[in-house]
Amino acid sequence: MKEKVLEIVGLLEEKLINFASDLVKIKSRTGEEGEVVKRIAEEMRSLEYDEVFIDKVGNVIGKIGNGNEKLLFDSHVDNVDVNDYEEWKYDPYGGVIKDGKLYGRGASDMKASVAASVYAGAVMKRIGLPQSKTVYVCCSVMEEDFDGEGLYHAIVDNDLKPDYVVICEPSNLQISLGHLGRAIYKINVPGVSAHGAAPEKGVNAVYKMTTIIKRVEALGKEYMKLTGERPSIAVTKIESTSVSLNAIPHSCTIYIDRRMTLEENEETVGAEMDRLIEGTDATWEIYDAVGTSWKGEKIVLRSFLPAWEIKEDHKLTRSCIKVYEELMGKKPVMYKWGFSTNGVASASKLGIPTIGFGAGLEKMAHMKDEYCPVSDIITACKFYSLLPYYL
């Protein structure tokens, strides 16, 4: 099987890389992915997928095979914005290929894996899947700001019911067994408005908030001392409200980014929030991110996204290891992503065995001069193409 896959990937290699470049050329900020979704659907149809459809949220899903055992590959198609355009070495939307690297916004995060998974579907189509297998190639929307919601809707709204999910986030061509959790909390402190010329007549909410900010900072430093997989906490945004710039703020809100280990849950982190505001009149809540997909569907993310992991002895993990060893001739490095991924939908919310493997470099995500090695795209395509035959 390996020889067949290598042969077909070799025949498709030029088209694969050109497709990846084309995807980078298309701006696709969160909620604005329509053009890139339509381009992917067009490519899937030209590659003769058995079925291609764009769902009500705006995800594009391609299907191959009709067996009872279902494997889904997921790659998100949205990318973060470029606000330092003039500082880039190459046009961030140029899809430039230079010295064996594909440059541009989203090259590593994660249009390289989009292209690799789409063309892996074409390889499977040409070889022919076992009768027992169905493969879905899901290119999901709105991941950057709404982790997991695009994939969740893709699976649930379309009744896909996959038995296994591969998250194709950049992993430096290593196998990711999970990710740390992420939560966003809001803490609000009330004050009393007064004229800026007479601050003693009011209660400055910003000054009141400093007590809590210092507690968050101290807790964050304690977490930094821990070794191995550890949580983290940081204030990432502060807001205040007042009737004018000449008035004492009558409200102050901070936003906290809290990264979580597998052992932590909503109850334990909630108890931590209680301790942070203890002795004050502050209140806290989990932040709800609200947005609209490019197809007009309202998306709401309750920003508590637990950590997840798959065991090394799970069938999906063992199959990925076999494929890796077959391709690379060595044992894989296995680790966990430090950032949140769409796996929160498949693994945490839906309980589907989930693993990660992707083209591209983690460190390049959201960075100036983002790039992905072209060889990564080809290798990832081979990996995805082989996996259904090893499950």
C-alpha positions as CSV (number, residue, x, y, z in Angstrom):
1,M,0.0,0.0,0.0
2,K,2.8,2.4,0.8
3,E,4.2,2.1,-2.7
4,K,0.8,2.8,-4.3
5,V,0.4,5.9,-2.1
6,L,3.9,7.2,-2.8
7,E,3.3,6.7,-6.6
8,I,0.0,8.6,-6.7
9,V,1.2,11.4,-4.4
10,G,4.2,11.8,-6.7
11,L,1.8,12.1,-9.7
12,L,-0.3,14.7,-7.9
13,E,2.5,16.6,-6.1
14,E,2.7,19.6,-8.4
15,K,-1.1,20.1,-8.3
16,L,-1.0,19.7,-4.5
17,I,1.6,22.4,-4.0
18,N,-0.1,24.8,-6.4
19,F,-3.4,24.2,-4.6
20,A,-1.7,25.0,-1.2
21,S,-0.3,28.2,-2.7
22,D,-3.7,29.1,-4.1
23,L,-5.3,28.8,-0.7
24,V,-2.7,31.1,0.9
25,K,-3.6,33.7,-1.7
26,I,-7.2,33.9,-0.6
27,K,-7.9,36.1,2.5
28,S,-10.0,34.1,4.9
29,R,-10.4,35.9,8.2
30,T,-12.7,34.3,10.7
31,G,-16.3,34.7,9.5
32,E,-15.1,35.7,6.0
33,E,-14.1,32.2,4.6
34,G,-16.7,32.0,1.8
35,E,-14.2,32.4,-1.1
36,V,-11.7,29.8,0.2
37,V,-14.5,27.4,1.1
38,K,-15.8,27.6,-2.5
39,R,-12.3,27.1,-3.9
40,I,-11.9,23.9,-1.8
41,A,-15.2,22.6,-2.8
42,E,-14.3,23.2,-6.5
43,E,-11.0,21.3,-6.0
44,M,-12.7,18.4,-4.2
45,R,-15.2,18.0,-7.1
46,S,-12.4,18.1,-9.7
47,L,-10.7,15.4,-7.7
48,E,-13.9,13.3,-8.0
49,Y,-14.8,13.0,-4.4
50,D,-17.9,10.8,-3.9
51,E,-19.8,13.7,-2.3
52,V,-19.0,17.4,-1.6
53,F,-21.2,19.8,0.2
54,I,-21.1,23.1,2.1
55,D,-23.2,23.0,5.2
56,K,-25.4,25.7,6.8
57,V,-22.5,27.1,8.9
58,G,-20.2,27.3,5.9
59,N,-17.9,24.3,6.4
60,V,-17.0,22.3,3.3
61,I,-17.0,18.5,3.7
62,G,-15.9,15.9,1.2
63,K,-16.8,12.2,1.5
64,I,-15.1,9.1,0.1
65,G,-16.3,5.6,0.6
66,N,-19.5,4.2,2.2
67,G,-18.3,1.9,4.9
68,N,-19.5,1.6,8.5
69,E,-16.1,2.7,10.1
70,K,-15.7,6.5,9.7
71,L,-12.5,8.6,9.9
72,L,-12.7,12.4,9.7
73,F,-9.8,14.7,9.0
74,D,-10.3,18.3,10.1
75,S,-8.4,21.4,9.1
76,H,-9.7,24.9,9.7
77,V,-9.6,27.3,6.8
78,D,-9.7,30.7,8.6
79,N,-6.6,32.6,9.4
80,V,-5.7,35.5,11.7
81,D,-5.4,39.0,10.1
82,V,-2.2,40.7,8.9
83,N,-1.7,44.1,10.6
84,D,2.0,44.4,9.9
85,Y,1.8,44.0,6.1
86,E,4.8,46.2,5.3
87,E,7.1,44.2,7.6
88,W,6.7,40.9,5.7
89,K,9.5,39.6,3.5
90,Y,7.0,38.5,0.9
91,D,3.4,39.4,0.2
92,P,1.5,37.6,3.0
93,Y,-1.2,36.8,0.4
94,G,1.2,36.1,-2.4
95,G,1.5,32.3,-1.9
96,V,5.2,32.6,-2.7
97,I,7.2,29.5,-2.9
98,K,10.9,30.1,-2.3
99,D,13.8,27.9,-1.2
100,G,11.5,25.0,-0.5
101,K,9.1,27.0,1.6
102,L,5.5,28.2,1.1
103,Y,5.2,31.7,2.5
104,G,2.1,33.6,3.6
105,R,-0.5,34.1,6.2
106,G,-2.0,30.7,7.0
107,A,0.7,28.7,5.3
108,S,1.4,26.7,8.5
109,D,-1.8,27.6,10.3
110,M,-3.1,25.8,8.5
111,K,-3.7,25.8,4.7
112,A,-0.8,23.4,4.1
113,S,-2.8,20.7,6.0
114,V,-6.0,21.7,4.2
115,A,-4.3,21.0,0.9
116,A,-2.6,17.8,2.2
117,S,-5.9,16.4,3.5
118,V,-7.9,17.3,0.3
119,Y,-5.3,15.6,-1.9
120,A,-5.1,12.7,0.4
121,G,-8.8,12.2,-0.3
122,A,-7.9,12.1,-4.0
123,V,-5.2,9.5,-3.3
124,M,-7.7,7.3,-1.5
125,K,-10.3,7.7,-4.3
126,R,-7.7,6.5,-6.8
127,I,-6.6,3.5,-4.8
128,G,-10.0,2.6,-3.5
129,L,-10.9,2.5,0.2
130,P,-11.7,-0.8,1.9
131,Q,-15.5,-1.5,1.9
132,S,-15.6,-1.1,5.6
133,K,-14.3,2.5,5.6
134,T,-15.7,6.0,5.0
135,V,-13.4,9.1,5.0
136,Y,-14.6,12.7,5.6
137,V,-12.3,15.6,4.8
138,C,-13.7,18.5,6.7
139,C,-12.4,22.0,6.1
140,S,-14.0,23.9,8.9
141,V,-14.6,27.6,9.6
142,M,-14.2,30.0,12.5
143,E,-11.6,28.2,14.5
144,E,-9.4,31.1,15.3
145,D,-12.0,32.9,17.5
146,F,-14.5,30.0,18.1
147,D,-12.3,27.0,18.8
148,G,-14.2,23.8,17.9
149,E,-17.6,25.4,17.0
150,G,-17.1,24.9,13.2
151,L,-16.1,21.2,13.6
152,Y,-18.9,20.6,16.2
153,H,-21.5,21.9,13.8
154,A,-20.0,19.9,10.9
155,I,-20.3,16.7,12.9
156,V,-23.6,17.2,14.7
157,D,-25.6,19.2,12.1
158,N,-24.7,16.8,9.3
159,D,-25.0,13.6,11.4
160,L,-21.5,12.5,10.4
161,K,-20.8,10.3,13.4
162,P,-17.1,9.7,12.9
163,D,-15.4,6.9,14.8
164,Y,-12.1,8.7,14.7
165,V,-10.9,12.3,14.1
166,V,-7.5,13.6,13.1
167,I,-6.9,17.3,13.8
168,C,-4.5,18.5,11.2
169,E,-3.1,21.5,13.1
170,P,0.7,22.1,12.5
171,S,2.6,19.6,14.6
172,N,6.1,19.7,13.0
173,L,5.2,16.3,11.5
174,Q,5.0,14.8,15.0
175,I,2.0,13.1,16.6
176,S,0.0,15.1,19.1
177,L,-1.9,13.2,21.7
178,G,-4.0,16.1,22.8
179,H,-3.9,19.8,23.9
180,L,-4.0,21.9,27.0
181,G,-7.4,23.4,27.8
182,R,-8.2,27.1,27.5
183,A,-10.8,29.3,29.2
184,I,-11.5,33.0,29.1
185,Y,-13.0,34.6,32.3
186,K,-14.4,38.1,32.8
187,I,-14.1,39.8,36.2
188,N,-16.0,42.9,36.8
189,V,-15.6,45.4,39.7
190,P,-18.2,48.2,40.3
191,G,-17.3,51.8,41.2
192,V,-19.0,55.1,41.8
193,S,-18.9,57.8,39.2
194,A,-17.8,61.3,40.1
195,H,-16.3,64.3,38.4
196,G,-12.6,64.0,37.7
197,A,-12.0,67.2,39.5
198,A,-13.4,65.7,42.7
199,P,-12.3,62.0,42.7
200,E,-12.8,61.7,46.4
201,K,-16.6,61.9,45.8
202,G,-16.5,58.7,43.7
203,V,-15.0,55.2,43.9
204,N,-12.5,54.4,41.2
205,A,-13.3,51.0,39.8
206,V,-9.9,50.8,38.1
207,Y,-8.1,51.3,41.4
208,K,-10.3,48.6,43.0
209,M,-9.4,46.2,40.3
210,T,-5.6,46.5,41.0
211,T,-6.0,44.2,44.0
212,I,-7.3,41.4,41.8
213,I,-4.8,42.0,39.0
214,K,-1.9,41.6,41.6
215,R,-3.4,38.4,42.7
216,V,-3.6,37.1,39.1
217,E,0.0,38.1,38.5
218,A,1.2,36.4,41.7
219,L,-0.7,33.2,40.8
220,G,0.7,33.2,37.3
221,K,4.2,33.4,38.7
222,E,3.5,30.4,40.9
223,Y,2.3,28.4,37.9
224,M,5.5,29.4,36.0
225,K,7.6,27.6,38.7
226,L,5.9,24.3,38.0
227,T,7.6,21.7,35.8
228,G,6.1,19.5,33.1
229,E,2.6,20.1,31.9
230,R,1.3,23.0,33.9
231,P,-1.5,25.6,33.9
232,S,-1.1,29.3,33.3
233,I,-3.1,32.4,34.0
234,A,-2.7,36.0,32.7
235,V,-4.7,39.2,32.4
236,T,-5.0,39.8,28.7
237,K,-7.3,42.8,28.5
238,I,-8.7,45.6,30.7
239,E,-11.7,47.8,30.1
240,S,-13.3,50.6,32.1
241,T,-16.5,52.6,31.7
242,S,-17.2,56.2,32.6
243,V,-19.4,58.9,31.4
244,S,-16.5,60.9,30.0
245,L,-12.7,61.2,30.2
246,N,-13.3,63.7,32.9
247,A,-15.2,61.2,35.1
248,I,-14.2,58.5,37.6
249,P,-14.7,55.0,36.1
250,H,-17.9,53.4,37.5
251,S,-17.0,49.9,36.2
252,C,-13.8,48.0,35.4
253,T,-13.5,44.6,33.7
254,I,-10.5,42.4,33.1
255,Y,-10.3,39.4,30.8
256,I,-8.2,36.4,32.0
257,D,-6.7,33.7,29.8
258,R,-6.5,30.5,31.8
259,R,-4.7,27.4,30.3
260,M,-5.7,24.1,31.9
261,T,-4.3,20.7,32.5
262,L,-6.2,17.5,32.0
263,E,-6.9,17.2,35.8
264,E,-8.7,20.6,35.9
265,N,-12.3,21.2,35.3
266,E,-14.9,24.0,35.5
267,E,-15.5,23.4,39.2
268,T,-11.8,23.6,40.2
269,V,-11.0,26.6,38.1
270,G,-14.2,28.3,39.3
271,A,-13.0,27.8,42.9
272,E,-9.8,29.6,41.8
273,M,-11.8,32.5,40.5
274,D,-13.6,32.7,43.8
275,R,-10.3,33.0,45.6
276,L,-9.1,35.7,43.3
277,I,-12.0,38.0,44.1
278,E,-12.3,37.0,47.7
279,G,-12.9,40.0,50.0
280,T,-14.0,42.2,47.1
281,D,-17.4,43.0,45.6
282,A,-16.2,41.8,42.2
283,T,-18.1,39.2,40.2
284,W,-16.8,36.7,37.5
285,E,-18.2,34.8,34.6
286,I,-17.1,32.6,31.7
287,Y,-16.9,34.7,28.6
288,D,-19.2,34.0,25.7
289,A,-17.8,34.8,22.3
290,V,-20.6,35.6,19.8
291,G,-20.1,35.8,16.0
292,T,-21.7,35.1,12.7
293,S,-20.5,32.7,10.1
294,W,-20.0,33.7,6.4
295,K,-23.3,32.0,5.7
296,G,-25.1,34.1,8.3
297,E,-25.4,31.5,11.1
298,K,-25.0,32.8,14.7
299,I,-22.1,31.1,16.5
300,V,-21.7,31.2,20.3
301,L,-18.7,29.8,22.0
302,R,-18.8,29.4,25.8
303,S,-15.1,29.9,26.4
304,F,-14.4,27.0,28.7
305,L,-12.5,24.5,26.5
306,P,-11.2,21.5,28.5
307,A,-7.9,19.7,27.9
308,W,-8.1,16.3,26.2
309,E,-5.7,13.5,25.3
310,I,-5.7,10.1,23.7
311,K,-3.8,7.2,25.2
312,E,-0.7,5.8,23.5
313,D,-2.2,2.3,23.4
314,H,-5.5,3.4,21.7
315,K,-6.2,1.8,18.3
316,L,-6.0,5.2,16.6
317,T,-2.7,6.1,18.2
318,R,-1.2,2.7,17.3
319,S,-2.3,3.1,13.7
320,C,-0.8,6.5,13.5
321,I,2.5,5.2,14.9
322,K,2.5,2.4,12.3
323,V,2.0,4.9,9.5
324,Y,4.7,7.2,10.8
325,E,7.2,4.4,11.1
326,E,6.3,3.2,7.6
327,L,6.9,6.6,6.1
328,M,9.8,8.0,8.2
329,G,11.6,4.8,9.1
330,K,11.8,5.8,12.8
331,K,9.6,6.1,15.9
332,P,7.6,9.3,16.2
333,V,8.0,12.0,18.9
334,M,4.6,12.2,20.7
335,Y,3.6,15.2,22.7
336,K,0.6,17.5,23.3
337,W,-0.2,20.9,21.8
338,G,0.1,23.8,24.2
339,F,-2.6,25.7,22.4
340,S,-6.3,24.9,22.0
341,T,-7.6,23.2,18.8
342,N,-10.8,22.0,17.2
343,G,-10.2,18.8,19.1
344,V,-12.2,20.3,22.0
345,A,-15.3,19.6,19.9
346,S,-14.5,16.1,18.8
347,A,-12.7,14.8,21.9
348,S,-14.1,16.8,24.8
349,K,-17.6,17.6,23.8
350,L,-18.4,14.6,21.6
351,G,-16.1,11.9,23.1
352,I,-14.7,10.8,19.8
353,P,-11.2,9.4,19.8
354,T,-9.0,12.2,18.4
355,I,-5.4,12.7,17.6
356,G,-3.3,15.3,15.9
357,F,-0.8,15.4,13.0
358,G,-0.1,18.2,10.6
359,A,2.1,19.9,8.2
360,G,3.8,23.1,9.2
361,L,5.6,24.6,12.2
362,E,3.8,25.5,15.4
363,K,6.1,28.5,16.0
364,M,5.1,30.0,12.7
365,A,1.4,30.3,13.6
366,H,0.3,34.0,13.7
367,M,3.9,35.1,13.1
368,K,5.3,37.6,10.6
369,D,6.8,35.8,7.5
370,E,4.8,32.7,8.3
371,Y,5.9,29.7,6.1
372,C,5.5,26.0,5.8
373,P,8.2,23.7,4.3
374,V,6.9,22.3,1.0
375,S,8.2,18.9,2.0
376,D,5.8,19.0,5.0
377,I,2.8,19.3,2.8
378,I,3.8,16.3,0.7
379,T,4.7,14.2,3.8
380,A,1.4,15.0,5.5
381,C,-0.5,14.1,2.3
382,K,1.2,10.7,2.4
383,F,0.4,10.2,6.1
384,Y,-3.3,11.0,5.7
385,S,-3.5,8.9,2.6
386,L,-2.1,5.8,4.4
387,L,-3.9,6.1,7.7
388,P,-7.3,4.6,6.6
389,Y,-5.6,1.4,5.5
390,Y,-3.9,0.9,8.9
391,L,-7.0,1.4,11.0
